[in-house]
């Protein structure tokens, strides 16, 4: 069966959904409510190792959406990790397919050594924080650098890993959640007695990427007493009780760090419900917005438990910044809904004024997110918002109009996204395209299906398909197709034993080729459970019918895996060397292209003498057999050729068409990348 999102877009072609995809969750510690109703998941025939979440759009206005890709990293889903999707909800890249299902956060495009790279945090998730390191990938999805926190402390945390602004890609900002022993008996409000307490100190570091040295380090306990916290021990699911090293009190909860051109820092502390500007010289507090000791009078807003504070503009008299106001930590709230906000601070009048806001386009009027979330200002003037504990994201115009609202999972699934973002991105993996070919009957009764994908490739616009009688070739071009979504499906009316696919860009230039693929034909015992696109999931043999290991069994030699015909020394077709394969009618006149194609195909048939599965009769001379699949392709070309003036002169009046029809055929955009037989 096929997987659909329930609304606009995001139909994942040739994907399969089913409870079987989540069958292992019962023993993996994942929330029991994670299933295909609350967290719909794709399965691809060419990449069965990938289980990407399906994007469901309730609002999608393509004409108003900013070009680019959506970068996000869901966790607590079937395959956690960094992901990239296009504006239609099609998967572009699954990081779970290259780095394994490890928890990741905030994938973003970053500048490193003067070029675009992919940066994200990767590590082990804990309740309210994480332990791990930063990852920098190049455009081939190779990890070129990992960055660890330094100094005398814990490993880095998920809440911030970003290139430090104005560092020219030489340093990064990282947060650290550092547990420490602390005397919590001094303040009765903490309600801790008769022993040593434990506390989490909020730390951030600026790290030199190449040397690993600490450029700057700031620690919360040196500037903020725990008595200023809005979140006391044992008060929330992330606060900790302060009684043990495994449950230290997280009084500060630093969750974002930014840097300005002067070298000062802007941080957000969720459990203080405050945003601070800190000196880049000695770390002292330059001003505080919110919290228990605010510098500014907030003229038209209140906020709490916020995330993702970022500078937009700053001079000697004014500061403009953005942040995501959660307005709640699930247990307490200061507002009905969460918002993305832009605030203007007047340093002369010591006032802070909200000048713009964006809310979730829900029928109730908004959405309340008790944790996580972010706001990103896009170059188009639009705004992208990630809704945190609700694994949703949206895009809005400057006036607040929602132009995209999408869900990766339902809240009941407990799948979350710390932050999501949108960027332009161009990448070509070092991996090969993945191909799976299938024929239900092994002959023209069912033909054959191609399922092809290339995880992470952004420039593929079409696919060329080739077939042969042997993995050693020789190979013949049999058709092409426009790329559709992550996985493209192509059907061919006959059957070839071997195939490979070639990715092509918008200009028709080949980019890369897949491995050689043996066409899968189900055995007689399996074929009744298959259709023309594949086979049903298997079932366990009942205990009463089980065959014991010691039993003597016979397996036909042709079903033994070593007899499939693969050559260990030559699994892959050689990569193309910049040669462009021109589609019919796209680069030459349609008549000339079809004529040359027919001549080339007839020549290939004469030279190759390929045999189709089930297409040769006993006693036929292999060298003189005309394979059925090539014969049908040649006849198709003959018909196309006959419909042109040149073709009628060459082959005679085979099938003439009106001049108008011929002109329409030549002008038809469908001829580009699409094989017509």
Secondary structure, 3 states (H helix, E strand, C coil): CCECCCCECCCECCECCCHHHHHHHHHCCCCCCCCCCCCCECCECCCCCCCCECCEEEEECHHHCCCCEEEEEEECCCCCCCEEECCCCCEEEECHHHHCCCEEEEEEEEEECCEEEEEEEEEEECCCCEEEEEEEECCCCCEEEEECCCCCCCCEEEEEEEECCCCCCCEEEEEEEEEEEECHHHCHHHCCCCCCEEEEEEEEEEEECCCCCEEEEEEHHHCCCHHHCCCCCCCCCCCCCCCCHHHCEECCCEEEEEECCCCCEEEEEHHHCEEEEECCCCCCEEEEEECCCCCCEECCCCCCCCEEEEEEEECCCEEEEEEEECCECCCCECCCCCEEEEEEEECCCCEEEEEEEECCCCCCCCCCCCCCCEEEECCCCCEEEECCCCCEEEEECCCCCEEEEEECCCHHHCCEEEEEEEECCCCCCCCCCEEEEEECCCCCCCCEEEEEECCCCCCCCEEEEEEECCCCCCCEEEEEEECCCCCEEEEECCCCCEEEEEEECCCCEEEEECECEECEECCCCCHHHEECCEECCCCCCCHHHCCCCCCCCCCCHHHCHHHHCCCCCCCECCCCCCCECCCCCCCCCHHHHHHHHHHHHHHHHHHHCCCCCCCCCCCCCHHHCCCHHHHHHHHHHHHHHHCCHHHHHHHCCCCCCCHHHHHHHHHCHHHCCCCCC
